Amino acid sequence: MLNKDLEEREKQVAKVITQLQMMTEKYEEANNQRRHLRSQLDDTVTKLDELTKVAENYAKDLRNTQKQLDESERKKEEVKARAQETVRQYDMFWFIGT
């Protein structure tokens, strides 16, 4: 009977050891996956930072382009107004001269 109890305990111990080994393997696998995901996250954050800087530069360029466009439009209107004034003065000169 003592041998049978001893054999039963050995089986239980072997089972517990096997379970612990399986749990250790699963833990290591999960930890490796966590490290891999962390690395991917870090890479993604780095790329996001780079793309954010690019987007900010595009937005800055767009604002500058819009300012230049607005300035060009303002100058165009000034030239148009001066041209109309010149034509008006020219017409008045010829009208008065005749």
C-alpha positions in Angstrom: 0.0 0.0 0.0 2.9 2.4 0.8 4.4 1.7 -2.6 1.0 2.4 -4.3 0.7 5.7 -2.4 4.3 6.6 -3.3 3.6 5.8 -7.0 0.4 7.9 -6.9 2.3 10.8 -5.4 5.0 10.5 -8.0 2.4 10.6 -10.7 0.8 13.7 -9.1 4.2 15.4 -8.8 5.1 14.5 -12.4 1.7 15.9 -13.5 2.3 19.1 -11.5 5.8 19.5 -13.0 4.4 19.0 -16.5 1.7 21.6 -15.8 4.3 24.0 -14.5 6.4 23.5 -17.6 3.4 24.1 -19.9 2.6 27.2 -17.9 6.2 28.4 -18.1 6.2 27.8 -21.9 2.9 29.7 -22.3 4.2 32.5 -20.2 7.4 32.8 -22.2 5.4 32.7 -25.5 3.0 35.4 -24.2 6.0 37.5 -23.1 7.7 37.1 -26.5 4.4 38.2 -28.2 4.2 41.1 -25.8 7.7 42.2 -26.6 7.0 41.8 -30.4 3.8 43.9 -30.1 5.7 46.5 -28.0 8.3 46.7 -30.8 5.6 47.1 -33.4 3.9 49.8 -31.3 7.1 51.7 -30.9 7.7 51.5 -34.7 4.2 52.6 -35.4 4.5 55.6 -33.0 7.8 56.6 -34.6 6.1 56.5 -38.1 3.2 58.4 -36.8 5.5 61.1 -35.4 7.3 61.3 -38.8 4.0 61.5 -40.7 2.7 64.1 -38.3 5.7 66.3 -39.0 5.2 65.8 -42.7 1.5 66.7 -42.4 2.4 69.8 -40.3 4.9 70.9 -43.0 2.2 70.4 -45.7 -0.2 72.4 -43.7 2.4 75.2 -43.2 3.1 75.1 -47.0 -0.6 75.3 -47.7 -1.0 78.3 -45.4 1.9 80.1 -47.1 0.5 79.3 -50.5 -2.9 80.6 -49.5 -1.2 83.8 -48.2 0.6 84.2 -51.5 -2.5 83.6 -53.4 -4.4 86.2 -51.4 -1.6 88.7 -51.9 -1.6 88.0 -55.7 -5.3 88.5 -55.8 -5.0 91.8 -53.9 -2.3 93.0 -56.3 -4.4 91.9 -59.3 -7.3 93.9 -58.0 -5.0 97.0 -57.4 -3.7 96.7 -61.0 -7.2 96.3 -62.3 -8.4 99.4 -60.4 -5.4 101.4 -61.6 -6.0 100.3 -65.2 -9.7 101.3 -64.9 -8.6 104.7 -63.6 -6.1 105.1 -66.4 -8.8 104.3 -69.0 -11.2 106.8 -67.3 -8.6 109.5 -67.3 -7.7 108.7 -70.9 -11.4 108.9 -72.0 -11.7 112.2 -70.1 -8.6 113.6 -71.8 -9.9 112.8 -75.2 -13.4 114.0 -74.4 -12.1 117.3 -73.2 -9.7 117.6 -76.1 -12.4 117.3 -78.8 
